[in-house]
Amino acid sequence: METASTYIIMSPVQVIERNADPEVNLLFYLRKVIRLTGTKYGCGGGGCGACTVMVSRYDPVFKKISHFSVAACLVPICSLHGAAVTTAEGIGSTKTRIHPVQERIAKGHGTQCGFCTPGMVMSSYALLRNHPEPSTEQLTETLGGKSSSCCRMNGNGKCCLDEEENEPAKKTSIYPKLYEKEEFQPLDPTQELIFPPELTVCSPPALLDGARERMNSPIISSSPPASPPIFAPLGDFVLCGPPESQTHIFF
């Protein structure tokens, strides 16, 4: 069986990696190989959310495109064959035009040091691609795992959202508005990035060899399998579950 190339489209660049290593994760590839450094390295274990990007795939069974946010530090680059990866650089830039999500976080002072802001932006962006008018509960759930240590705390160490009243202690204090809602760019779903048409017919590779490991890529089929799956031989590993949240299982 021949080793296939990994074909990925990353906004704002297109990548065909012919020597994809199963041990290389998406975060390393973004920052060190193609030099898209907007995605940050935080904890390296999927806990802080600083490396969040959006992955989009075409589902041939339901014939629809799915968008979801992933922690780039946990995703093997080989599992992204046929996927579109969107980073913070891909949705907006000060050199061109920033995205409405980026604008609102910036003008609303939604950051402290700003290191994990790209992850917050991409989590929010992925949510809006699936739910253009999200509820407060959806927003809270989406951002709940993103660097909770950076949450805005008040003097008694509690989150402002947990207080019974969010009114300032001194009613006479002056709190000027940070922005006027009318100044914001409108969010227009029809102007978002389109899913690359060529990826709707991109077949996944069956086998990818690295320097030390081999990955048997899951194949998405539009019809039920005719026979039970054949597992990897002793010493290899397969990736189980959805391609974006796969677990290494050794035999």
KAMOMO-V839148 format. One record per residue. N is the residue number from 1. NEAR is the number of other C-alpha atoms within 10 Angstrom. Layout:
n & near
N & NEAR
N & NEAR
This chain:
n & near
1 & 6
2 & 9
3 & 16
4 & 17
5 & 17
6 & 22
7 & 23
8 & 22
9 & 22
10 & 20
11 & 18
12 & 14
13 & 13
14 & 12
15 & 12
16 & 12
17 & 15
18 & 12
19 & 15
20 & 24
21 & 20
22 & 20
23 & 17
24 & 16
25 & 18
26 & 25
27 & 25
28 & 20
29 & 17
30 & 19
31 & 15
32 & 11
33 & 10
34 & 12
35 & 11
36 & 21
37 & 16
38 & 20
39 & 29
40 & 23
41 & 21
42 & 16
43 & 13
44 & 16
45 & 12
46 & 19
47 & 15
48 & 19
49 & 32
50 & 29
51 & 33
52 & 31
53 & 27
54 & 25
55 & 22
56 & 21
57 & 21
58 & 22
59 & 14
60 & 14
61 & 11
62 & 8
63 & 10
64 & 10
65 & 13
66 & 14
67 & 20
68 & 19
69 & 23
70 & 23
71 & 25
72 & 30
73 & 26
74 & 19
75 & 22
76 & 24
77 & 24
78 & 30
79 & 27
80 & 22
81 & 24
82 & 23
83 & 24
84 & 22
85 & 26
86 & 24
87 & 24
88 & 27
89 & 18
90 & 17
91 & 20
92 & 17
93 & 12
94 & 8
95 & 6
96 & 7
97 & 11
98 & 17
99 & 20
100 & 18
101 & 20
102 & 23
103 & 16
104 & 18
105 & 14
106 & 13
107 & 14
108 & 13
109 & 12
110 & 14
111 & 16
112 & 11
113 & 7
114 & 14
115 & 17
116 & 23
117 & 26
118 & 22
119 & 30
120 & 28
121 & 25
122 & 27
123 & 24
124 & 20
125 & 25
126 & 23
127 & 21
128 & 17
129 & 17
130 & 13
131 & 12
132 & 13
133 & 11
134 & 13
135 & 10
136 & 9
137 & 8
138 & 14
139 & 14
140 & 10
141 & 11
142 & 16
143 & 17
144 & 13
145 & 14
146 & 22
147 & 19
148 & 12
149 & 9
150 & 12
151 & 15
152 & 14
153 & 12
154 & 10
155 & 7
156 & 6
157 & 8
158 & 12
159 & 12
160 & 15
161 & 10
162 & 8
163 & 10
164 & 7
165 & 9
166 & 9
167 & 9
168 & 10
169 & 8
170 & 7
171 & 8
172 & 7
173 & 8
174 & 8
175 & 8
176 & 6
177 & 7
178 & 9
179 & 12
180 & 9
181 & 9
182 & 7
183 & 9
184 & 13
185 & 13
186 & 11
187 & 14
188 & 9
189 & 11
190 & 7
191 & 7
192 & 11
193 & 12
194 & 8
195 & 18
196 & 14
197 & 9
198 & 9
199 & 18
200 & 17
201 & 10
202 & 14
203 & 13
204 & 20
205 & 21
206 & 14
207 & 16
208 & 23
209 & 18
210 & 15
211 & 10
212 & 9
213 & 13
214 & 19
215 & 24
216 & 20
217 & 19
218 & 17
219 & 11
220 & 13
221 & 11
222 & 11
223 & 8
224 & 8
225 & 8
226 & 6
227 & 6
228 & 6
229 & 7
230 & 6
231 & 11
232 & 15
233 & 10
234 & 8
235 & 9
236 & 16
237 & 18
238 & 19
239 & 19
240 & 15
241 & 11
242 & 10
243 & 19
244 & 21
245 & 14
246 & 15
247 & 15
248 & 12
249 & 11
250 & 12
251 & 11
